[in-house]
Amino acid sequence: MFEGNQDSVGAPLPDMGGDFGERKSFFQKIFSKSETIIPIVLIVILLLILVLAFSGWNYSSIPVIGSSLKSIFGAKQYNVLIIGKPVPIVMDNIIGNYDFTKTYRFQLATEDSFASNPESRLSPYDFIILDQSDADTPMGMQSAIPYQLAEALKNYVASGKSLIIVGNSGYRLAGNPDAFGYKAIFGNIVPIDCIENIDMISPCVNPQPITGILRNTMISNVLDGIDEIPALTDRQSGKPGLDLTVFPVNHNGEEWMYIKDIRSNKQYSGIIVNKSMLGGKVVYFSFKEWGWIPNVIHRIFEYVQ
């Protein structure tokens, strides 16, 4: 009597969803979502790394993986302008050293070349070094710079970039013998000045030849791990100190390193730093022969870049 419906009597009920279907565990749901999310996250990270690579990012500043990324993608090469002429030890140990040139592209220029329209010509550089230690300027006055260049350097620092000054470089204005001294020329952006002593002699025209030991003042982390140069072991082996030409300038910045003359026991400021809250950084080296300390210069360059 019911022959027409025999095949449908034992058929299973259709899956209506909800609680009648097979439930996925919590971990299965997480895993299924992660299969979609993880590739997206990896793609975003890869794109970010590529963007940083093309923008010249300094990977060494990234914790843990920075050195690995740097080896894969390379590091930015910074453009550095040197105005003047450093002494030979600097030319050899810094400017001509592959450890520096692989990261820093140095460009040398004379002071007189910035007598007109200097600001636009300074802007492409990541930081500037003013070092007239080894020659009179073409403008006929030692350690003098054009007024236009002095103003452009002030604006350069005010824009957030950094300036390194060596010895008595740039402490006078060319063509104006009455304008001298860092405060008179650069204002408060520089951490030093050339106030005359009791004998009415300016320290910027009276450098001191000394045999000195450079010592860390422990104010800044930039010199961590370096206590004395030359180290005690070097001095015991017969190297008493470094032959330096020091300018005993007055300073109102942070003293990061000082120099002790081993013959007279006098102390001189070695590296002075002024970091403006609204502008860039100014680092001052009181001695012409800063090429003696490449390990320290690496850290100073990293600080100002």
Helices and strands as residue ranges (DSSP letters): G 3-5, H 6-9, G 18-20, H 26-55, G 59-61, H 66-73, E 78-84, H 88-90, I 91-95, H 98-101, E 104-109, G 111-114, H 118-122, E 127-131, E 144-145, H 147-158, E 162-166, E 172-173, E 176-180, H 182-186, G 187-189, E 192-193, G 203-205, E 208-216, G 221-223, E 228-229, H 232-236, E 242-246, E 250-251, E 254-261, E 267-275, E 281-285, G 290-292, H 294-304
